[in-house]
Amino acid sequence: MAQETKYTEDNIRSLDWKEHIRMRPGMYIGKLGDGSSPDDGIYILIKEVLDNSIDEYVMGAGKTIEISVKETSVTIRDYGRGIPLGKVVDVVSKMNTGGKYDSKAFKKSVGLNGVGTKAVNALSTSFKVQSVRDGQTALAEFERGNLTLKTDVEPSSQRKGTKVWFTPDPEIFVKYKFRMEYIIKMIKNYVYLNTGLTIILNGEKYISENGLKDLLKENIADESMLFPIVHLLEDDIEMALTYSKSQYSEEYHSFVNGQHTTQGGTHQNAYREAVVKTVRDFFGKNYDASDIRKSIVTAISIKVMEPVFESQTKTKLGSTEMGGGLPTVRTFINDFVKRRLDNYLHKHPDVAEKIQKKIVQAEKERKELSGIRKLARDRAKKASLHNKKLRDCRVHLGDMKKDNRLDTTLFITEGDSASGSITKSRNVNTQAVFSLKGKPLNSYGLSKKIVYENEEFNLLQSALNIEDGIENLRYNNIVIATDADVDGMHIRLLLITFFLQFFPELIREGHLYILETPLFRVRDKKETFYCYSEQERRDAINKLRGKPEITRFKGLGEISPNEFVHFIGNDIRLDPVMLDKEMPIEKLLAFYMGKNTPDRQKFIIENLKVELDLAEDI
């Protein structure tokens, strides 16, 4: 019989604001991470401070924001109204304190609950805030949320506004590194949604004149568009829309009050419905919704009074009301799309004709696929009952109430030995493993039919739950874990080709990674170092005295499960797969995965690197 544990007054603890944030950071900023993923905590810290500056701009105060990101620290300076000088300390260190509770001062802001800067303060080794207004200034400094300096209000000739400096705490964000690609994407989204705003990042200016039209241009090459972008806007709502000539899936970029809602929500669902209804009504035909939406590339932005998000990181809208006496979100969006898009199609019959041809083509392809789809689904269902390829985890990305859902990861491995090591050492709550038989098919130039005909692709699509788009994606991180040899590199390339060909939005939204694994283990009787490069190997040898034992790992299967736990746990190193906007996907795939061409041979010869066999040193 289990022994009863005592539960008394001594067990009850009241944490102050900073202790609670530091003990449960996931409640405030989602996952921690090391900077390799766009939703890692260090970027959420930047966003939380930046949201306040954006809200100032929205309220008509300050048209420029300056950001400096150095190796470990961030500075953000706006030229808004400035925090009221007597409240500089309270605003960044007292819960339930802030201007956002007063809807007169902030009508359609993002940071409604006043937690943002408090979380940044508590999770930073150094946090400073300075406010300038009415020719006066006040400054406060903190360490991990503890006030270390507070100046008196004194005269100042500086321009009004607020300046924040912070350094994320390396005890919480272990071995973090800022990736400028993610910060630039965040900043571009801010300027697309706030035309007229200038953001200067490390001296480089970002500004947008055409709002969501510019955003879509950033995400789809001109030659890939079925027709020029349709751009429609009114007070509190804006949309941009086109179709891709070659992309299979739907692609949505949705925003609320300037906040990128990567998980969608009520507004995105309403928008999808509105586009389908408007197109059906325009053509007077009851087209299937999936045929209307196939290959769509579009963006929607709305402004809502007091939005309700499903988490502190504000990635999914839960609100059904617009506020301010307006109709519901669904009715508001439907009325706008019906009126404006229908009007546009009447005025541009050439665009309407292209959309109709695309729908008819999608319908034809869907009907051709319907038989094979049913067989593939039945096969996937049977396989899922005793699927040896997928060793699933307990938590999934769709579990909105789970703090660790953003840590959910699917490792795609080659062969039984590698998948065995990962399976035995993984975190069964958040890490799943999908095992490949051998080299997957080169899917370049093949139709979607192959995804259903090829058992491995079909089971992978089923495991990820992405057949109808990535809205119901089951894992936040998809990690290709192959050996660092020629065969492993080839498998890596074939998998990236599969995702680029059929599910490019997985890569655009920052879900695909390569797992970095150590090349060497250097150890003596007291210490062990795992080295990911030749330089790290040399450094490790220099740290150890005498002649250490050096092991060269040639494959993942050689690494024992009790060692593998180090490489997929807190110290995991992930290399994100990113798209280069300058090279459209079709050109990229044709060059690297198409028929062997003189151009590719020339590229290989010019970029070939010859490395000496490191085994000689060992």
Secondary structure, DSSP 8 states (H G I E B T S, - for coil): --------GGG-----HHHHHHH-THHHHS----SSSTTSHHHHHHHHHHHHHHHHHHTT--SEEEEEE-SS-EEEEE-SS---GGGHHHHHHSTT-SGGG-TTT-SS-S--SS-HHHHHHHTEEEEEEEEEETTEEEEEEEETTEEEEE---EE--S-SEEEEEEEE-TTTSTT----HHHHHHHHHHHHHHSTT-EEEETTEEE--SSTHHHHHHHHS-GGGBSS--EEEEETTEEEEEEEBSS--S-EEEEEETTEE-TT-BHHHHHHHHHHHHHHHHHHTS---HHHHHTTEEEEEEE--SS--BSSTT--SB---B--TT--BHHHHHHHHHHHHHHHHHHH-HHHHHHHHHHHHHHHHHHHHHHHHHHHHHHHHHHHHHS-SSEE--S--TT-TT-GGGGG-EEEEEEHHHHHHHHHHHS-TTTEEEEEESS-----TT--THHHHHSHHHHHHHHHHT-TT-GGG-S-SEEEEE--SSHHHHHHHHHHHHHHHHH-HHHHHTT-EEEEE--SEEEE-SS-EEEESSHHHHHHHHHHS-S--EEEE--SGGGS-HHHHHHHSSTT-EEEE----TTS-HHHHHHHHHSS--HHHHHHHHHH------GGGT-
